Amino acid sequence: MLQTLGSNDSYRSSEPAFGEDQAQSLNFSYYIDILKRRFFYFLVPFGLISILGLYFAAIQKPSYLSEGKILVESQVIAPDLVRPIVTATASERIQLIQQRIMTRDNLLSIANKFGLFPQQPGILDLMRQSVQIKPSEVDGPPRQGTPTIAFTVGFEYGIPELAMRVASEFVTLIVNEDARSRTSRATEAVKILTSETKDIEDKLESTQAQILEIARRPREAVPEIPEQEKSQLTALAALRAELIQKTSVYSDAHPVVTALKKRIATMEKTLTQSTQSPAKAQSTQADDIEALKRQREALETRLAEANGKLATARLGERLDRDQQSERLQVIESPPLPQKPIKSNRLKLVGIAFAAAAMMGIGTVIAIELLDGTIRSRHQLTGVVARHLIVTVPYMTTRADITRARLKIIFGVVSVVLLVAVLGGLATAAVLHLPIDLSLIDKAAVGFRTADR
C-alpha cells in the first residue's frame, strides 16, 4: 500500500530519498534479483544455443594425416666403376613422378577405389590439396660422398583408416613408378645403342666388301703417266675418300657432302679424256682402295666406342632390373594416425558458449524492457504525482512459498540436466569422440511404434 502527501505538506519521510533508493537499486543485488526472476528466460535460450553449437562442433570431422617416408638409396656399385644410365637427379625424378601420379585419371581412380569425398564437388581439387609430398631430413652420414635424400608422402583425410590406406597407395605408386621409369629409360638406351652399333657394323661390312671387290679387279701393265695428271688423280681420290667418310656421318643433303660432290664432279669433268687410259684407271683403283681403308679404320674406331657404350648400358639396365642402382626405398610405412593434425572444435565450443550467453542475456534484457510491472519506488516517478510517504512490502502467502520452492527444484533439475548434456557434448567435441546418431533414430522409431 502506498500513501502520499500533498506537495505543500511539511511532513518528511524517514525513508531514503528517491535518488538514494535508485542508486541502491542499481547495485549488484538489483541484477541478482533480475536473474532470480528471469532465470528460465536466461536458461532456455542459453541451453538451446549451447546444445546446438556443441552438437555442430562435435559432428565436425577432424583431419588426420598419415605419412610415409621414402629414402633415395644410392647405387650399390660406385659410380666411378659403373656409370648410371639415368643421369637425372633424385629431386628431378621425384618432381617428374609427382607430376605423373597427380594426373586426373590417377586421382579419380584412387578416389573411386577408396570412396573418398563422396557426393562432394571438386574432387580433383580436394585430392590435390590432401596429398602432401615434401622433403624430409634423414639422420646419418652421406653415402659415397653424396647427401642422403628422403621425402615424405602423406594423405590428409577425416577418417584415419582411409588416410593410412590412401597414403600407402601413393607410396606404392611412387616406388613402382620410379622403378618402371628407370628400367624403361635404361631399356630404351640399350635399344638406341644397339641400333647404332648395328648401323656401324653394316657400314663396316659394306666398306670391307668394296675393298675386296676393287682388289679382285685385273691389273694391266700400262705406261707411266705424267706427274700433273698423277697429282690431279691423287686429289680426286682424296676427295672421293673424304666423300665416303662424310657420307658415313652426314646425309646426302648435308652442305658438306653437297660441296664435295660438286668439287668431284668438276674435277672429273676436267679429267674425262685422260681417265680413259688403263694407267689412270689403275691409279684410281689404288687410290680408291686406300680411301676405303681409311674409312674402314674410322668405322672400326666408332664401332669400338659404340660397343663400349652398349656394354655400359646393358650393365646399367641389369643393375636397374636387379634394383642395385639408385632406387627409392620405403623406410617408414604410413601409420594409423591417432590424433588429428588440426581441428577447430575447441574454437567452436568457445563460440557456442559465448553466443548462448549473449542470447540468454539479451532475452533477459528484452523481457525486462518490455515488462511494465512496478517493482520499486523509483519506478513510480512520473506515474504518481505526489510524494511517497511509505511503501507497503509484498505480503508472501503459503502458496507463494510453495511455488517458489517448486521453481527452485525445477531450476536445479534443469541446470543439472543441462550441465550433463553440455558436458557430454563438450567432451565429445574436445576429445573427438564419435556421436552415435543411430540412437536418436531408434528412439524416434520407438515413439512412432508406441503411438500406433
C-alpha positions in Angstrom: 0.0 0.0 0.0 1.3 3.4 -1.0 0.5 6.6 0.9 1.1 10.1 -0.5 1.2 13.7 0.8 0.5 16.9 -1.0 3.3 19.0 -2.2 2.7 21.7 0.4 2.8 19.3 3.4 5.7 19.7 5.8 6.0 16.0 6.5 9.3 14.5 5.8 9.7 10.7 5.5 12.3 8.9 7.4 12.9 6.6 4.3 15.7 7.4 1.9 15.2 9.9 -0.9 14.4 8.7 -4.4 18.0 9.4 -5.6 19.4 7.2 -2.9 16.9 4.5 -3.5 17.6 4.5 -7.2 21.3 4.3 -6.6 20.9 1.4 -4.3 18.6 -0.4 -6.6 21.1 -0.3 -9.4 23.8 -2.2 -7.4 24.8 -5.8 -7.6 21.8 -7.1 -5.7 19.5 -5.5 -8.2 20.9 -7.6 -11.0 20.8 -10.7 -8.8 17.1 -10.1 -8.3 16.6 -9.8 -12.0 18.5 -13.0 -12.6 16.3 -14.8 -10.0 13.1 -13.5 -11.6 14.2 -14.2 -15.2 16.3 -17.3 -14.6 14.4 -19.5 -17.0 14.4 -16.8 -19.6 18.1 -17.0 -19.5 18.4 -20.8 -19.1 16.2 -21.8 -22.1 18.0 -19.8 -24.9 21.3 -20.5 -23.3 20.7 -24.2 -23.2 19.3 -24.4 -26.7 22.1 -22.4 -28.3 24.7 -24.3 -26.4 23.4 -27.7 -27.3 23.1 -26.8 -31.0 26.5 -25.2 -31.0 28.2 -28.1 -29.2 26.4 -30.6 -31.4 27.6 -28.8 -34.5 31.2 -28.7 -33.1 31.0 -32.4 -32.2 29.9 -33.6 -35.7 32.7 -31.7 -37.4 35.1 -34.2 -38.9 38.8 -33.7 -37.9 41.7 -34.0 -40.3 44.1 -36.9 -39.9 47.4 -37.1 -41.6 49.3 -40.3 -42.4 52.8 -40.0 -43.8 55.3 -42.5 -45.1 59.0 -41.8 -45.6 60.9 -42.8 -48.7 64.7 -42.8 -48.9 66.6 -42.3 -52.2 69.2 -45.1 -51.8 72.5 -44.7 -53.6 73.8 -47.1 -56.2 75.4 -50.2 -54.8 78.4 -50.1 -57.1 80.4 -46.9 -57.1 79.5 -44.6 -60.0 83.2 -44.4 -60.9 83.1 -48.1 -61.9 79.6 -48.2 -63.4 78.1 -45.0 -64.8 74.4 -44.9 -64.2 72.2 -44.7 -67.3 69.6 -42.4 -65.8 71.5 -39.2 -65.0 68.6 -37.1 -63.6 68.9 -36.1 -60.0 66.7 -37.6 -57.3 64.8 -34.3 -56.9 64.1 -34.1 -60.6 62.9 -37.7 -60.7 60.6 -37.1 -57.7 59.1 -34.0 -59.4 58.6 -35.9 -62.6 57.0 -38.9 -60.7 54.8 -36.5 -58.7 53.5 -35.0 -62.0 52.7 -38.4 -63.3 50.9 -39.7 -60.3 48.9 -36.5 -59.8 47.2 -36.8 -63.2 43.4 -36.6 -63.4 43.0 -40.3 -64.2 45.1 -41.4 -61.3 43.5 -39.2 -58.7 39.9 -40.1 -59.8 40.9 -43.8 -59.8 42.2 -43.6 -56.3 39.2 -41.5 -55.1 36.8 -44.1 -56.6 38.8 -47.0 -55.2 38.6 -45.8 -51.6 35.3 -43.9 -51.8 36.9 -40.5 -51.0 34.9 -37.3 -50.7 31.5 -38.8 -51.5 29.0 -36.5 -53.1 31.3 -33.5 -52.9 32.1 -31.2 -55.8 35.6 -30.6 -56.9 37.1 -34.0 -56.1 40.2 -33.3 -58.1 41.0 -30.1 -56.1 40.3 -31.9 -52.8 42.6 -34.7 -53.8 45.4 -32.4 -54.8 45.0 -30.5 -51.5 45.0 -33.7 -49.5 48.2 -35.2 -51.0 51.4 -33.9 -49.4 54.9 -34.7 -50.9 57.7 -32.8 -49.3 61.4 -33.3 -48.5 62.4 -34.8 -45.2 65.6 -34.9 -43.0 67.4 -38.2 -42.5 69.9 -38.9 -39.8 73.2 -40.5 -40.8 76.4 -39.6 -42.8 76.2 -39.3 -46.6 76.9 -42.4 -48.6 79.6 -42.4 -51.3 80.1 -38.7 -50.9 76.5 -37.8 -51.9 74.0 -36.3 -49.5 71.2 -38.5 -48.2 67.9 -37.6 -49.7 64.5 -38.5 -48.4 61.0 -37.3 -48.7 57.6 -37.9 -47.1 54.4 -38.9 -48.8 51.2 -38.2 -46.9 47.5 -38.0 -47.2 45.1 -35.9 -45.2 41.5 -37.1 -44.6 38.8 -37.1 -42.0 38.9 -40.9 -41.4 42.3 -42.2 -40.0 42.0 -45.6 -41.6 41.4 -44.2 -45.1 44.2 -41.6 -44.6 46.6 -44.5 -43.9 45.4 -46.7 -46.8 45.5 -43.9 -49.3 48.9 -42.7 -48.2 50.2 -46.3 -48.6 48.7 -46.4 -52.1 50.6 -43.3 -53.1 53.8 -44.6 -51.6 53.5 -47.8 -53.6 52.6 -45.8 -56.7 55.7 -43.6 -56.4 58.1 -46.5 -55.7 56.7 -48.6 -58.6 56.6 -45.6 -61.0 60.3 -44.8 -60.2 61.4 -48.4 -60.8 59.4 -48.6 -64.0 60.7 -45.3 -65.3 64.3 -46.1 -64.6 64.0 -49.6 -66.2 62.2 -48.2 -69.3 64.8 -45.5 -69.8 67.7 -48.0 -69.4 66.0 -50.3 -71.9 65.4 -47.5 -74.4 69.0 -46.5 -74.1 70.1 -50.1 -74.9 67.8 -50.2 -77.9 69.2 -47.0 -79.3 72.8 -48.0 -78.8 72.1 -51.5 -80.3 70.6 -49.9 -83.4 73.6 -47.5 -83.7 76.1 -50.4 -83.3 74.2 -52.4 -86.0 74.4 -49.5 -88.4 78.1 -49.1 -87.9 78.7 -52.8 -88.4 76.7 -52.7 -91.7 78.7 -49.8 -93.0 81.9 -51.6 -92.0 80.9 -54.7 -93.8 80.0 -52.7 -96.9 83.3 -50.9 -96.9 85.2 -54.2 -96.5 83.2 -55.7 -99.4 84.1 -52.7 -101.6 87.8 -53.1 -100.8 87.7 -56.8 -101.7 85.8 -56.2 -104.9 88.3 -53.5 -106.1 91.2 -55.7 -105.1 90.0 -58.6 -107.2 89.8 -56.5 -110.4 92.6 -57.5 -113.0 95.6 -55.2 -113.4 97.1 -54.3 -116.8 100.6 -53.1 -117.5 100.4 -49.5 -118.7 102.9 -46.9 -119.4 103.8 -44.3 -116.9 101.5 -41.2 -116.8 102.6 -37.6 -116.3 103.2 -36.1 -112.9 100.5 -33.4 -113.4 97.8 -36.0 -114.1 99.1 -38.1 -111.2 98.6 -35.1 -108.8 95.1 -34.5 -110.2 94.2 -38.2 -109.8 95.5 -38.2 -106.3 93.5 -35.1 -105.4 90.4 -36.7 -106.9 90.9 -39.9 -105.0 91.4 -37.9 -101.8 88.1 -36.1 -102.4 86.3 -39.4 -103.1 87.7 -40.8 -99.9 86.6 -37.7 -98.0 83.2 -38.0 -99.6 82.9 -41.7 -98.5 83.9 -40.7 -95.0 81.5 -37.8 -94.8 78.5 -39.8 -96.2 79.1 -42.3 -93.4 78.4 -39.5 -90.9 76.2 -37.0 -92.7 73.2 -37.4 -95.0 73.4 -36.7 -98.8 71.6 -33.4 -98.4 74.2 -32.1 -95.9 76.1 -28.9 -97.2 79.5 -30.6 -96.7 78.5 -33.6 -98.8 76.9 -31.4 -101.5 80.1 -29.3 -101.8 82.3 -32.4 -102.0 80.2 -33.8 -104.8 80.4 -30.6 -106.8 84.2 -30.5 -106.5 84.5 -34.1 -107.5 82.2 -33.6 -110.5 84.2 -30.6 -111.6 87.5 -32.4 -111.3 86.1 -35.5 -113.1 84.9 -33.3 -115.9 88.4 -31.9 -116.5 89.9 -35.4 -116.4 87.3 -37.0 -118.7 89.7 -37.6 -121.6 92.7 -38.7 -119.6 90.7 -41.2 -117.3 90.2 -43.5 -120.3 93.7 -44.8 -120.3 94.4 -48.0 -118.4 97.2 -46.5 -116.3 94.9 -43.8 -115.0 92.3 -46.4 -114.2 94.9 -48.5 -112.3 96.0 -45.4 -110.3 92.4 -44.5 -109.5 91.8 -48.1 -108.3 94.7 -48.0 -105.9 93.6 -44.6 -104.5 90.1 -45.9 -104.0 91.4 -48.8 -102.0 93.4 -46.5 -99.8 90.4 -44.2 -99.2 88.2 -47.2 -98.3 90.9 -48.5 -95.9 90.9 -45.1 -94.1 87.1 -45.2 -94.0 87.3 -48.7 -92.5 89.6 -47.6 -89.8 87.3 -44.7 -88.9 84.3 -47.1 -88.7 86.2 -49.6 -86.6 87.0 -46.8 -84.1 83.4 -45.7 -84.0 82.3 -49.4 -83.6 84.6 -49.9 -80.6 83.2 -46.8 -78.9 79.6 -47.8 -79.6 80.3 -51.3 -78.2 81.7 -49.8 -75.1 78.7 -47.6 -74.6 76.4 -50.6 -75.3 78.2 -52.7 -72.7 77.8 -49.9 -70.1 74.1 -49.5 -71.0 73.4 -53.2 -70.6 75.2 -53.3 -67.3 73.2 -50.3 -66.1 70.0 -52.0 -67.3 70.8 -55.1 -65.4 71.5 -53.1 -62.3 68.2 -51.3 -62.6 66.3 -54.6 -63.0 68.2 -56.2 -60.0 67.5 -53.0 -58.0 71.2 -52.4 -57.4 71.2 -48.9 -58.9 69.9 -45.7 -57.2 66.4 -46.5 -56.1 63.6 -45.5 -53.8 63.2 -47.4 -50.6 60.4 -47.2 -48.1 61.9 -46.7 -44.7 58.7 -45.8 -42.8 55.3 -47.1 -43.9 52.3 -44.8 -43.3 51.0 -45.4 -39.8 47.4 -45.2 -38.5 47.1 -41.6 -37.2 45.9 -41.5 -33.5 45.4 -37.7 -33.2 44.1 -35.2 -35.7 46.5 -32.7 -37.0 44.1 -29.8 -36.9 40.7 -29.2 -35.5 38.6 -26.1 -34.9 36.3 -27.9 -32.4 37.7 -26.1 -29.4 37.1 -22.8 -31.1 33.6 -23.7 -32.0 32.9 -24.8 -28.4 34.0 -21.4 -27.2 31.9 -19.6 -29.8 28.9 -21.7 -28.9 29.1 -20.8 -25.2 29.7 -17.1 -25.9 26.7 -17.0 -28.3 24.5 -18.8 -25.9 25.4 -16.5 -23.0 24.8 -13.4 -25.2 21.4 -14.9 -26.3 20.4 -15.6 -22.7 21.4 -12.1 -21.5 19.7 -10.5 -24.5 16.5 -12.3 -23.8 16.5 -11.2 -20.2 17.2 -7.6 -21.1 14.4 -7.7 -23.7 11.9 -9.1 -21.2 12.8 -6.5 -18.6 12.4 -3.7 -21.1 9.0 -5.0 -22.3 7.7 -5.7 -18.8 5.7 -2.7 -17.3 5.4 -4.1 -13.8 6.3 -1.7 -11.0 8.6 -3.3 -8.5 10.3 -0.4 -6.7 9.6 3.2 -5.5 11.7 4.9 -8.1 9.6 3.2 -10.9 6.6 5.3 -9.7 8.4 8.5 -10.6 6.3 10.2 -13.3 3.4 7.8 -12.6 2.2 9.2 -9.2 2.1 13.0 -9.0 2.6 13.1 -5.2 5.4 12.4 -2.9 5.5 8.9 -1.4 5.4 8.5 2.4 5.9 4.8 2.9 5.8 1.6 0.8 4.0 -1.5 2.0 6.0 -4.6 1.1 4.5 -7.6 -0.8 2.7 -10.0 1.5 4.0 -13.5 0.8 1.5 -16.3 1.2 2.0 -20.0 1.8 1.1 -20.7 -1.9 3.8 -18.3 -3.0 6.4 -20.1 -0.8 5.3 -23.5 -2.3 5.6 -22.1 -5.8 9.0 -20.7 -5.1 10.3 -24.0 -3.7 8.9 -25.9 -6.8 10.5 -23.3 -9.0 13.9 -23.8 -7.3 13.6 -27.6 -7.5 12.7 -27.4 -11.2 15.5 -24.9 -11.8 18.1 -27.2 -10.1 17.0 -30.2 -12.0 17.1 -28.3 -15.3 20.5 -27.0 -14.5 21.8 -30.5 -13.7 20.3 -32.0 -16.9 21.7 -29.1 -19.0 25.1 -29.4 -17.4 25.1 -33.1 -18.1 24.1 -32.7 -21.7 26.5 -29.8 -22.3 29.3 -31.7 -20.6 28.8 -34.7 -22.7 28.7 -32.8 -25.9 31.7 -30.7 -24.9 33.7 -33.8 -24.0 32.8 -35.4 -27.3 33.8 -32.3 -29.2 37.1 -31.7 -27.5 38.2 -35.3 -27.3 36.9 -36.1 -30.8 34.6 -38.9 -29.5 32.1 -40.3 -32.1 28.5 -39.4 -31.7 26.1 -42.3 -32.4 23.2 -40.8 -34.2 21.5 -44.2 -34.6 20.3 -43.9 -31.0 18.2 -40.9 -32.0 16.7 -42.9 -34.9 15.9 -45.8 -32.7 14.2 -43.6 -30.2 12.2 -42.0 -32.9 11.1 -45.4 -34.2 10.1 -46.4 -30.7 8.0 -43.3 -30.3 6.2 -44.0 -33.6 5.6 -47.6 -32.6 4.1 -46.5 -29.3 1.8 -44.0 -30.9 0.4 -46.8 -33.2 
